[in-house]
Amino acid sequence: MTEMATTHERLTLAHSPCPNDTFVFHAWTHGLLPGAPETDVTLADIDITNSVAEEASLDVLKVSYGVLPYILDDYALLPTGGALGRGCGPLVLLKEPGAPADLSGARVAVPSTRSTAYLLFRLWAAHAVPDGVGEIVVLPFHDIMPSVRDGRVDAGLVIHEARFTYQRYGLHCLADMGEEWEKRTGLPIPLGAIVARRALGERRIAEVTEAIRSSVRFAWDAPDASRDYVTEHAQEMAPAVIGQHIDLYVNSFTAGLGEEGYAAVTELLERAAGEGLLPPVTQGALRL
């Protein structure tokens, strides 16, 4: 592996403890990439990293694409390390089988109101639930399914490995936000973005980008290297579920957004702005 030329200041990095993120970042954060910037890592749920991003206090973060319009003055979107894909969208879950009309006035738990999941849900609900949902409750994503099961909320919007495990809670899928998005746009689903603080400067941001890209390649080439670390932090410990999660969320778009990836992100932000869910993003603001 070619060593990367870098400066010596340690970078602050925050991402989720989910298997796709720990898998992707393991090689970089564990000193397996010669010459890569050193890091101090914080693992936190997406709602926390979204809030931290708006404070502009950390160098590199994994955030929801839905938070980008609020942070692009301080952070640059990186073209690698994020989560986009097909067949990997958030699900709306109910305790009993139902129809979209059942969400009229309902109390719905979501992982973040600045998440892509929430944007996809609101874009879908604007047409599928014309009378409007009721109260939105933000919960850590691992608390959402128990809350639906126990009747503390009427419905839940779930992400990540929950799509593989919700049946264990006796829940039913009302709608797949990813399927709805792909039907309407034909584009992959933009879920999680990697951003770097603009104050780092072009050279440092380029080093970060290369470190993440190399970390992704390392993970694919040596998947066993991160196994213990990924398992340690996974909410769902079953090896089969961890493997499904990684296979679904770590894909070609993780290595590089490409034109299709940028098109998907642009489409999401434009549609959300058109519905009044987000402020508009200026043309070109998504590119380094």
N, C-alpha and C positions, 0 to 999 in steps of 0.2 A: 504494500500500500504506500502511495506517495505521501510524504509528510507535508503538512500544511504550514505555510509561514504564518505566524500569529504573534500578537502581543501577549503580555503575561497577566493582565488583570483578569481576575475571575469574573465570570458572568453569573448573574442571577437568572434562574430558569424555573418556570412553573408549568406543570402539566398535570393531567388527571392520573389517578392510579389505575385506570382501565388498561386491559391487556394490550390494546393496540398502541397506546402511548408508551407504556413501559417497555414493550418490545422494540419500538422504533428508537427510543432515546437511550436504551441501555448501554450500547457500545460507547456513545459519546460521554455519558455521565459517569461511566465506570473506567475511564482512562484507557480504553481499548483502541483509540484512534491517535496514532502518533502525531503530535503537533497541533491537535485540536485545542481550542480554548478550554480552560478549566471552568467548571461550573459548580455553583451551589444550588441544589435542587430542592424545590418544594412540590409536594404532591397535594393536590386539592381538587375538589369537585368543580365542575365547569362554572357553576354560578359564582363561585369564589374567584376563579381566575378572570371571569368577565368583569367583576367588580374591581379587582386589582388592576386590570388593564386600564380602566378609566382613571385610575390614580397615577398611571405612568411611572410606577415606582420600581418595576422589575425590567430586566433587559430583554428577555425572551419568554414568550408565553404561548400556550395553546388556548385559544378562545373560540367562541362560537362565531360563525360568519355574521350572525345578526348583530354583533357588537361593533363590527368594523366601522360603520359610519360615525360612531362616537369617538373613535380612537385614532383615525388615520392621520390626524395632525401630529400625533406623537409616535405612532408605530407604522412600520412598513409591513405589508403582507409579503411573506416569503413564499417562493414557488415550490417548496418541498416540505415534507413532514406532516402535512395535514390529512384530513379524512374527507374524502369524497367517494362516491361509488354508486352502484346500482343494486337494487334489492336490499338496501341497508337502512331504510328510512325509519323514523319513529312510528310507534303504534299508539292508537287510542284504545284503552282497555276499559271494560265494564265488568261488574260482578256477575251480571246475567246477560245473555244474548240480547241485543237491542238494535235500534236504528238511530241514524243521526239525529232525528227529532227528539230522542231521549236526552240529548244534551241541552235542550232549551232550558235556560235558567239553572243549569247544573253547576255543581261545585267541582272544578276540574283541577287536579294536581299536575304541575309541570315542573321540570328541573330548573328552568330559568326563563324569565321573560325576555331575555336578550339572546336566547339560543335559537339556532336554526330550527330546532324541533318546534319551538313555539311559533316562529314565523310560518312554517309549513302548516301547522295546526290552524292558525288564524286565517291564512289564505284559503285553506280548505273549508273551515267553518263559515266563512263569509258567504259561501254558496250552499253548503250542505245543511247549515243550521240557521236558516233565515231569521228566526226569532232571537238568535243570539244566545251564547252560553252565559252562565251566571258568574260566580266568583272564581277567580284564578288564584290558586294557592301554590306558592313556591316551596318545594320540598327537595331535600337531597334525593338523587334519583333512586337510591337503594331503599328509600322509605315509601316510594310511590305505590308499588304493588301491594305491600301490606296494608296501606291506608285504604286502597280500593277494596281489598278483600274484607277488611274489618268495618267497612261502611263509614269511615271518617271523611271520605270524599266520594262523589258520585262516579267519577271517571278519572283516569290517569293517562298522562302522556309519557311514554317510556322510551328510553334510548338504550344503546349499547347491547349488552348481553341479555337484557330483559326480553328481547324478541325471541330468544331461545328458551326462556325459562318461565314465561308468564303462566303457562298451563299448570305448573306446579302449585300456583296460588289459586287455582280454580277459576281463573279469569278468562274473559272472552275478548277477542279482538274485534272492535267495531270498525276500524279503518286503518289502513297502512298509508301513512303520509308520503312515504317514498313512492309507492305505486301511483298515488294520485298525482304527485309531482311529475313523474316520468310520463304518465299519460298525457299531461297537459303540455309538457315542454320537450320531451324526448331527450332531455339532458340528465347527466348524473346529479346526484343529490349532494350539495355542498354542506358538510356538517361542521367540521372543526378546522380552524385556520391556525397557522403558526405565524406569529408576528415578532418583529424585533424593533427595539427602540431606535428611532431615527437619530437620536443624539449619539449613538455609537459610531456613526460615520460610515461611509460607503465601504471602506476597507474591512472594518470589523463586521459589518453586516454580511459581506461576501464570505468572510471566514465562517460565520455562523451558518450560512446557507450551505457551504461545502461540508461542514461538520455534520449537519443533519442529513444531507444526502449520503454521505459516507456511512453514517450510522444506520440508515435504512438498508444500504447494500450489505453491510456487515450482518445485520439481523437476518436477512434472507440467506446469506451464505453460511451462517453459523447459528441456526435457530435454537440449538440446545444451549448456547452460551447464556441466554437470558432467561432460561426456563424457570429457575428457582426464584429470580427476582420478579418475574411476571406473576408467578403463582402466589408469592408472598403478598402482593398488593391487590390481587384480583378479588372483587366482591363475590364472584362465583368461582369456587375453587375446583369444580369438576374439570379435569384436563380436556375432555371433549368439548366442553363449552368454551373454554379458553381458546382452544384451537379454532373453533368456528368463528369466534370473535375476531381473532387476528386475521384469518383468511378473508373475512368479509371487509374489514376496515383498512387493512394494509394492502394496497394494490398499486397499480401503475400511477394513479393520481397522487399517491404518497411520495413516490420518487420524483414526480414533477407534474405540476398542474396542467401544462400544455394548453393549447388553444381551447379545447373542449372544456377543460376545467375552469379557465377564466370566463368562458361564455356562461357556464352554469352559475358561477358566483355573481356575475353581472346581472343575469336574468333574475336571480333571487332578490338581489338588492333593489332592482328596478321595480319588480312586482310589489315588493313590500312597501317601497316608497309610494307607489301608485295607490295603494290601499291606505296610506297614511300611517303605516306601522313603523316606518323608519324615515329619517331625513335622507334626502337624495345624496348620492356620492358623485363627485365631479368626475368627468371623463378622464381616464388615465391615472386616477388616484390609486388603483389597485396594482399597478405595475411598478417594479423597482426602477 
